Amino acid sequence: MLVVDEVLSVGDFVFQRKSVEKMRQVMKGGTRCVRVAQLRAVADLCKRGMLLDHGNGPALGQATR
């Protein structure tokens, strides 16, 4: 399991792009990814998502824009 916390909000564009590509490679191998992120970033990388609002929820479903 890969746990990622706002990694895409730091660094320059090249770092962010490399980070996204690495996460995609890891996820293709069957690794589950837990991300704490903005909703758009989750929709770009994930098929399904879980939304928690101040610990309340969860709302589970397809990650869409």
N, CA and C of each residue as an Amber inpcrd file, in Angstrom:
protein
   195
   0.8520000  -1.1680000   0.0000000   0.0000000   0.0000000   0.0000000
   0.8960000   1.2290000   0.0000000   0.5790000   2.1500000  -0.8630000
   1.3110000   3.4080000  -0.9820000   0.4470000   4.5110000  -0.3890000
   0.9720000   5.2280000   0.5950000   0.2500000   6.3450000   1.2070000
   0.9240000   7.6300000   0.7590000   0.1550000   8.5190000   0.1390000
   0.6880000   9.7610000  -0.4260000  -0.0950000  10.9290000   0.1480000
   0.6120000  11.9200000   0.6620000  -0.0410000  13.0800000   1.2720000
   0.4000000  14.3540000   0.5680000  -0.4270000  14.8490000  -0.3290000
  -0.2150000  16.1310000  -1.0240000   1.1390000  16.2450000  -1.7260000
   1.6610000  15.1430000  -2.2390000   2.9600000  15.1920000  -2.8990000
   2.9300000  16.0620000  -4.1570000   1.7900000  16.1720000  -4.7980000
   1.7320000  16.9280000  -6.0440000   1.5860000  18.4270000  -5.8350000
   1.5250000  18.8620000  -4.5990000   1.4160000  20.2940000  -4.3440000
   2.7830000  20.9270000  -4.0870000   3.8490000  20.1420000  -4.1750000
   5.2000000  20.6570000  -3.9530000   6.0440000  20.4360000  -5.2060000
   7.1460000  21.1540000  -5.2870000   8.0760000  20.9790000  -6.3900000
   7.6150000  21.6630000  -7.6570000   8.4730000  21.5630000  -8.6620000
   8.1610000  22.1780000  -9.9490000   7.3820000  21.2040000 -10.8270000
   7.0390000  21.6370000 -12.0160000   6.2300000  20.8380000 -12.9270000
   6.9040000  19.5060000 -13.2640000   8.2080000  19.5250000 -13.5010000
   8.9280000  18.3020000 -13.8600000   8.8500000  17.2850000 -12.7170000
   9.0450000  17.7350000 -11.4770000   8.9420000  16.8480000 -10.3160000
   7.5320000  16.2730000 -10.1960000   6.5370000  17.1110000 -10.3740000
   5.1540000  16.6580000 -10.2650000   4.8350000  15.6120000 -11.3270000
   5.2700000  15.8530000 -12.5530000   5.0180000  14.9070000 -13.6450000
   5.7020000  13.5710000 -13.3840000   6.9530000  13.6080000 -12.9010000
   7.6590000  12.3730000 -12.5770000   6.9670000  11.6180000 -11.4440000
   6.4460000  12.3520000 -10.4730000   5.7370000  11.7310000  -9.3510000
   4.4720000  11.0220000  -9.8180000   3.7200000  11.6620000 -10.6910000
   2.4830000  11.0730000 -11.2140000   2.8020000   9.8040000 -12.0060000
   3.8030000   9.8650000 -12.8530000   4.1630000   8.6910000 -13.6510000
   4.6100000   7.5350000 -12.7580000   5.3690000   7.8180000 -11.7170000
   5.8110000   6.7640000 -10.7930000   4.6160000   6.1480000 -10.0700000
   3.6590000   6.9720000  -9.6310000   2.4730000   6.4410000  -8.9650000
   1.6770000   5.5530000  -9.9120000   1.5620000   5.9510000 -11.1720000
   0.8350000   5.1280000 -12.1500000   1.5230000   3.7800000 -12.3450000
   2.8590000   3.7810000 -12.4240000   3.6030000   2.5270000 -12.5710000
   3.3720000   1.6090000 -11.3750000   3.4570000   2.1600000 -10.1860000
   3.2810000   1.3720000  -8.9670000   1.8650000   0.8050000  -8.9070000
   0.8830000   1.6120000  -9.2650000  -0.5120000   1.1790000  -9.2120000
  -0.8130000   0.1100000 -10.2590000  -0.1530000   0.1630000 -11.4250000
  -0.3490000  -0.8680000 -12.4460000   0.1090000  -2.2290000 -11.9510000
   1.0640000  -2.2440000 -11.0300000   1.5590000  -3.4860000 -10.4590000
   0.6430000  -4.0670000  -9.3970000  -0.4740000  -3.4200000  -9.1390000
  -1.4340000  -3.9450000  -8.1750000  -1.3730000  -3.3040000  -6.8030000
  -0.4480000  -2.3680000  -6.6060000  -0.3470000  -1.6820000  -5.3230000
  -1.5380000  -0.7560000  -5.1320000  -2.1070000  -0.7740000  -3.9630000
  -3.1940000   0.1430000  -3.6260000  -2.5860000   1.4620000  -3.1770000
  -3.2400000   2.5380000  -3.5380000  -2.7310000   3.8660000  -3.2330000
  -3.7450000   4.6180000  -2.3860000  -3.2890000   5.1590000  -1.2730000
  -4.1160000   6.0040000  -0.4270000  -3.5690000   7.4170000  -0.5760000
  -4.4150000   8.3370000  -1.0630000  -3.9720000   9.7000000  -1.2990000
  -4.7870000  10.6740000  -0.4810000  -4.1000000  11.6280000   0.0720000
  -4.7490000  12.7650000   0.7170000  -4.4880000  13.9230000  -0.2260000
  -5.5460000  14.3870000  -0.8790000  -5.3010000  15.3420000  -1.9530000
  -6.5500000  16.1120000  -2.3230000  -6.3490000  17.0480000  -3.2180000
  -7.4640000  17.7740000  -3.7980000  -8.2610000  16.8130000  -4.6750000
  -9.5460000  17.0350000  -4.7840000 -10.4160000  16.1150000  -5.5150000
  -9.9940000  15.9370000  -6.9720000  -9.5610000  16.9940000  -7.6210000
  -9.1670000  16.8920000  -9.0330000  -7.9950000  15.9350000  -9.1970000
  -7.0140000  16.0090000  -8.3120000  -5.8540000  15.1260000  -8.3970000
  -6.2610000  13.6680000  -8.2230000  -7.2090000  13.4060000  -7.3440000
  -7.6810000  12.0420000  -7.1390000  -8.3640000  11.5450000  -8.4020000
  -9.2140000  12.3480000  -9.0010000  -9.9310000  11.9490000 -10.2160000
  -8.9770000  11.6720000 -11.3680000  -7.8590000  12.3900000 -11.4280000
  -6.8980000  12.1870000 -12.5060000  -6.1620000  10.8600000 -12.3870000
  -5.9690000  10.3550000 -11.1780000  -5.1620000   9.1500000 -10.9720000
  -5.9480000   7.9170000 -10.5590000  -7.1280000   8.0910000 -10.0060000
  -7.8310000   6.9660000  -9.3790000  -9.1410000   6.6450000 -10.0820000
  -9.5000000   5.3620000 -10.0520000 -10.7860000   4.9360000 -10.5950000
 -11.8920000   5.1010000  -9.5570000 -11.5690000   4.8320000  -8.2970000
 -12.5420000   4.9330000  -7.2150000 -11.9740000   5.8200000  -6.1110000
 -12.8590000   6.4120000  -5.3460000 -12.4120000   7.2900000  -4.2810000
 -13.2950000   7.2040000  -3.0570000 -12.7780000   7.7470000  -1.9700000
 -13.5250000   7.8410000  -0.7230000 -13.3740000   9.2730000  -0.2310000
 -14.4780000   9.9230000   0.0500000 -14.4760000  11.3020000   0.5110000
 -14.8340000  11.3440000   1.9890000 -13.9590000  11.9310000   2.7740000
 -14.2190000  12.1610000   4.1900000 -14.2890000  13.6590000   4.4100000
 -15.2340000  14.1180000   5.1740000 -15.3820000  15.5320000   5.4910000
 -15.2340000  15.6980000   6.9870000 -14.0540000  16.1250000   7.4280000
 -13.7410000  16.2690000   8.8430000 -13.9980000  14.9750000   9.6130000
 -13.6160000  13.8520000   8.9650000 -13.7870000  12.5490000   9.5880000
 -15.1570000  11.9380000   9.4220000 -16.0910000  12.6710000   8.8360000
 -17.4440000  12.1460000   8.6190000 -17.5320000  11.5150000   7.2360000
 -18.3720000  10.5480000   7.1070000 -18.5350000   9.8640000   5.8320000
 -18.4690000   8.3730000   6.0950000 -17.9140000   7.6040000   5.3040000
 -17.3100000   7.9890000   4.0350000 -18.3150000   7.9610000   2.8980000
 -18.0000000   8.6960000   1.8690000 -18.7320000   8.6060000   0.6130000
 -17.8140000   7.8440000  -0.3340000 -18.2420000   6.6900000  -0.7950000
 -17.4500000   5.8460000  -1.6730000 -18.0360000   5.8470000  -3.0670000
 -17.1700000   5.7710000  -4.0790000 -17.6880000   5.6830000  -5.4310000
 -16.6410000   5.9580000  -6.4770000 -17.1150000   6.0920000  -7.7050000
 -16.2510000   6.3510000  -8.8400000 -15.6380000   7.7420000  -8.7000000
 -14.3380000   7.8310000  -8.9030000 -13.6520000   9.1250000  -8.8430000
 -13.8380000   9.8130000 -10.1930000 -14.5990000  10.8790000 -10.2030000
 -14.8530000  11.6280000 -11.4420000 -14.5160000  13.0850000 -11.2060000
 -14.3590000  13.7920000 -12.2710000 -14.0260000  15.2110000 -12.1660000
 -15.2120000  15.9490000 -11.7370000
